Amino acid sequence: MMYQHMQTEEDASASGGIAYVDTNGLAASAAHIVSSDSSYYTLTYSPNDLRRDNKWHQVKIKLENPQYQLSYRRGYFDDDLNDPPAGHRTVLTASGERAAVPKDAGQPIIFQAHALPAPPVPPASGSPNALSSGPSTTPLKRGETRYLVHYLLPVNALQPSSIQDDMGSDSFKAEIDAFDHFGNYIAGRLVTVSFQVDQKLLRSEPDLRFPFDQTINLPPGEG
C-alpha cells in the first residue's frame, strides 16, 4: 500500500497535480483544490529541438523567490507523435491560384472573452472588417438566467477557405461550457459562426479583432 501511495504521489507530481490519499476529509480536500485553482498563472513551453528519440526529457522551472510552490508537468516524452500532421491546407485566391495555409493548427489562439447577464434582446455582432452571425437564443426555463459571452478573436488566426475579391470567408464552431465550483458540468452551447474578412484591411492592420457573441442559460444558483 505504501508503494502505491508513493507511486500515486510521484505520478501526480510529474503531471503537475497533487495526490490525496488515505483521507476521508473530502470536503477539506475539495476546498483546498478550489482555493488552489482560483488564482494561478499558466506557462506554456514548446521545445524547438525535438529529436524523436523516444526518451523522456525533463522540464524544470526555477523562481527567484523560493517561497512559491510550483505545480507543472515535469517533462515530455519525445516520440513521433510530436510530428506535425501531413498535408497542407490551401485556399483559393482571386486569381484562381491556390495558396498554402501555414501549419499552425497546433498553436493556441489567444482571445478575449467577457461574460455578463444578457439584455432582453442580445445585440448582433459585426463590424465593417469581420462579419459574424448574431447569437441565437433558447427559451429560458423557470429560474434560469441568460448570460452573454462576448468574444474578441484575433483576425489573423482565422483561415478562410475561400477568397474572392480580397474577401475571405468561412465558418467555425465555438462551444461554451459552464461548470460549478466543484468542477461539475452544468450547461453547454455549441454554435456555428460565419465570418468574412477583408484581406487588404487585414494586411494593413494585422492586429484586428473579430467579435462574436454566444448566449448560455444557467440554472438557478449557478450564475
Secondary structure, 3 states (H helix, E strand, C coil): CHHHHHHHHHHHHHECCCCCCCCCCHHHHHHHHHHHHCCCCCCCCCCCCCCCCCEEEECCCCCCCCCCCCCCECEEEECHHHCCCCCCEEEECCCCCEEEECCCCCCCCCCEEEEEECCCCCCCCCCCCEECCCCCCCCCCCCCEEEEEEEEEEHHHCCCCEEECCEEEEEEEEEEEEECCCCCEEEEEEEEEEEEEEHHHHHHCCCCEEEEEEEEEECCCCC
